[in-house]
Structure formats: structure tokens, C-alpha cells
């Protein structure tokens, strides 16, 4: 294993996943704005067109309805399309094709047709992207019946989960936390960025491997409180918890739907406390669903009210993005409160 | 406070002597009580429309977007460069399929009125568009239909009983009662699952065609929508992708003049033809008399040959008229003149093909009556068989747990839990021994 392992950042791991799958399965095609010759605005598809050919990896018109719509048709033909939506903020013009078509095709046709599509899209803030390059629409995705929602938090997981997503016979929305493409983020925007190479999860096998969807990962074991997080916030949470010396257990959910409810239940029943952290806006965010599930299943084990740390219910601001971001202060405050209760 | 742009001051005159702006709200020419007259519709002579080669560059054939491909004149003679010269057997088969389609529509419409199902949509007056075009493509070509293309299934010999089972959502419905009546799905007959959302199938057809081209296949795709839903963004997404990738796809726009109660003007029909949408995308466009089965056949055959030889997509506007309501939920007498269908100058597609065959000496009234009776009987007998498998609203025909199947390939825990809850609810209501009826 060690021989064919390479140090990769998240972009390189995602690129490697597509490279592996393009090589293994001639039904896999990669399409999206700027993904072809240029290799993507975040470089996630760099080199893939040159290696696998223009009809396997190609640029598309700036038209998200078209990108997802043609991918549905390609899936019906028998291909396994991997469309990229350049920013998750741009997915909305394609949402009807995702909600009403891709997600329901298997159901409405009783298995006559399926949609084995993986929509990759960078999401989240912390890169001065303003209100149109920073959003976290994961709860919109989980609210659709028939779509799986996956969010990796490190290079190793990103590759294994993306391969599993591409192999999945249902549509998957694969949300990539773009703030941590190049290195895990501590939550301190004023400190130097640590590269992935210093993180254990940057050791990525060069070949094929998969991480099954629907399985959370325990990032840190603890007894006092369960912290549920995904994507960028896994790293921010860990930094603050380490700093505070809190005895917290962090679950990296990795797949929001289907959710690893067993892991959540086991951890919360053990700790008796639950803190949920996400960057997305608060109201009707995925944290609301998590809080409800924890309450329904673990109420008699809870020693404190379930807490949520989230982005605010405003558009993502440009200059004030660090005041918006659920960073160290907001997390530390909530953690202190839940541990005191 | 929101800021507003500078306003025109009260009592002041505009900077010039222009009249004030006015907003145009399209209005159809005839409303209930009016006597429609379509005498001013420009109908070019049959021989007047040239037939370019299938590889002609779109810019060299733009005039066809504004003309009208015709084959049958109003006396039933097939003429001109577009005449597909079909053998009498093919013509009879086309006629038979259209007559069967009409009989099927009539019967299912009545079934809805008798309370046997929730909904139905007839294709009366538009039979040529779906039937003749299907006969002009290969059976292995993939069709992405809208909701009024049941003629495609009938032309491809899809079992009528399966259509009826779907309409009744009964035990025989292979879609397990999940879909509104007429939202068929028939992969073995090259017929994509009907969505119900409008024009979403357009980019999907392009994607299928792109996939076929990228795999060096020989099959092409066809897509269907109405003139009304050509206003959807998906339509324009599809045409953009099709022109960019030169996809082997045929876009059919059935311009039947009415989108429920909105006439074609609300899709831009007052300004230009729907075929002319092709011009802006740089693809071939044909405007065809949609009530002339031979013209529909010829135009589709042309477009299919073009697509199959890597010469790219074609947009075909089928100029026709929706002779009846949008659906069983619609009452057209509330918004359009009652006589419109009869005043429509292009006649009825079945009557026109029949006239043509009779003129050729290949058909007669006696055979026509006998065939009509035979097909009515066939539909009636099939209906009886279908009704043995149940009708909508009279009992529940599917095992309850099928509601939760196929949301995903494998049922995740949350659906299993919800399924268990629903089964418990149903057991409380019906008792433990209940079985689907």
C-alpha cells in the first residue's frame, strides 16, 4: 500500500478519483464549464482531457440546466456522467433537472431508467467569494427524495468517496468544501494555512479504492460531548476542541444522505451532549434535521439541549465574511455552554 | 428605503414628443362566440417548397423555417419534391395506426368520464405528428416524448393493454401506480419515461444523442414538446447543447396553437414561427403541415438522415391544431371559439390520408368502416381485459411497500423506518390480512 501512496491535496485526490474511474470504466464521462482543455477553475480535472480524450472529458456551455439535463440523458443511454457545476451557487438553474428528473427517474419509471450521475460542485465560503461563490446548499440537496449527498473533509476520503459516488447507481451530489482544497482550515483566517502534506489524510493511494457512502468517521474520540460536523467545519471544530482541551468526540458525517444514524446515536448516547456545526444558514439547515433526529432517538440520554453553531441567516457577505463564518469564538462559546449545562 | 430610478415628474412631458410606452399583452384572434376565419394563413402550394439535400448548411435553408413542407394537397394528391412515395401497404399501415390511436383516445377519454381514472389527454387532430414521424425513424432510435405522443407507442406496437394498465394505475401497471395517467415509460420500445414537467426531456434527448455519437453508435434521439413549452429554459438549453456538439437529435415542436388556455402568442408565436428558433442556433429548421401525414413523414425522414450522417440536429415545427381540450381537466369552450377546429384550414390528418389512399384506388369507404369497427372492437376488448386488473380509485392495487421502493437502488434506513410506520398505519386500518386488490 505504502508503495503506491502519494501525498495529495484535495484537488489532486479528486482529480485522481476521476482519473482512476475514467481509466476503469469507459462509460464514465466528465463534463462541465472549463473542465476540458483548461482543467477546471480549481484544477480538479487538470490533465484528464489530454489523457482520456475529448469525448470523455469536455467543456460545456455556461448552462447548468443543460449540463445536468444532458447528463440525465447520458445516464439513460448507459453512461456514467460526472458533471461539474463550477460553484454550488450556480446549481440553481439546474435544480429542476436534479429535483424533478434525475432524482425521480428510477422511481417514476419503476427501474426502467436510472440516473447514475455524480454532480461535483465546490461549496462553502472563506475564500472571499461573496454571496455568489460561498453558499452551502446541502440542506436543499438532502430535502430532495432520490439524491445522495456526500461531503468529504480530506484528500483520502475525497477520493474514496468520489469513486464510490461515481460507481453508485443513484444520483449523487458531491459537495467539495473549496476552502480546504489546498489545506485543512483551522478557523483562524489570520494564521498561515497549513498544507495538506502535514496531515495524515493526504497520504492517498494512487489506484482504486472506495469508501462506502453512508458511513461517518470518528475524527476524535471523547466522552463529554458529541460534535457533528462535515467538510471544512470538521477541521475548525477540531482546532477549537484541541485548544480548549475539551473531551469532545467529533463525528465527520461524510455522507448526509443516507446518514449514518447508528454512529450518531451511539456517540450521543455515550456522551449525552450534542453540538452540531455547519457553515450553511441556520433556519431549515441540515443542523435542524440532525437536532430533530438526536432529540427523537437520544432524548433520555441527553443532559443538555442540543446546540447548533451555524452561519447566520443572511447572504454570505464579502468583506465581513469572517464575521459571518462560524469560527473559533462561536464554536467555543457553544461548546462552553453545552459542557456547563 | 429602496432607492428608485429618477421618475418622470408629474405633468411634465417626455424629453421628446414620443407617445408614452404601452405594454403589449397578446390576445388570440378569436374568443368564445366569435366566428373564426383562418383564410389569411399563408399556405404555399405543395410544389412550391424546395427540398434541400440532407447535408445542406442551415444558413442555406433558413427559408424553410418560414415556409411549410407539404406533400398532400387538399384534394388528396401527393405531389412535390417532399413526396416520400410510400408504398400503399405503408400508407395503409399509417392510416390504421392513426385510426387505432383515435379509437384508443376516445375510449380512454370516456373511461375517465366514467370515473375509471383521474386524467386523460387526447391527441385528436394531431395523430399525424406522432404516428408518421415514428414510422420515419428506426425502431431503435430513442424518443424523449412529451405527454401527447401516445401515437409513438402505438406506432411501435406497444401493447395497448399496458397503456391502459398505466392509465388505470392497476395491478398490471408496471409503473406501480406511481405516475399520472399517460406518463408512460417503455424502454424496450425506445420510449423514455414521460416526466410531466415541461421540456425537461429536451436536454435529456440531447444528452442521449451525444452519448450515442460519442460511442460511435448509429442510433439517434428525438425530442418532443409543444409550442407553449418551447418557452421553457430547457428548450433553449437543449438547442444550445445540440448545436455546440452537433448532436444527432430531432427536435419536434408540436405547434397546436394552444397551451391549455394560452394561445401560441404567449410563446412568441405572434412574432415568428417556432421553426425559426433554429435560425438563431444555427441548426436546420423545417416547418411542416402537421395535419399532412406524408409531410410529417418526409420532414422526419430528412432530419433523421441528416442526423445519422453527422450533419447535426433539426428542429421541426409541426403546424397543427389541438382539436379538443388540453386534457380531461380542461374546457376549451371557456376560452376559444367553438368552431376553431372545424375552421382550421388544414383539415383532419386521418381524413386526409384516407382521401389520398382512396384517390390512389388503394382504399374505400367499405374497408374504412370495417377497419374502424375492427379497431374499436380491439380497443374495447383490451379495455375489458385491463379493467379486470383494476381501475383507479376502486381498491388499492399495489403492495403498500412499493411506495418506498426505487427511491434509491437500495432502501436506506430512513425509508425503511417510514415504510414500517406506513405498514403499521395500514394494518391498523385494514387489518393484518389485507392484500392488494
Interface residues (C-beta under 8 A of the other chain):
Chain A: X29 X55 X56 X60 X61 X63 X65 X66 X68 X69 X70 X71 X72 X73 X74 X75 X76 X77 X78 X79 X81 X93 X96 X97 X100 X101 X105 X106 X107 X108 X109 X110 X111 X112 X113 X114 X145 X146 X148 X168 X169 X170 X214 X257 X258 X259 X261
Chain B: X142 X144 X174 X175 X176 X178 X179 X183 X185 X186 X187 X192 X193 X195 X197 X200 X202 X203 X204 X205 X206 X207 X208 X209 X210 X211 X212 X214 X215 X221 X233 X234 X237 X238 X240 X241 X244 X406 X407 X408 X409 X412 X413 X414
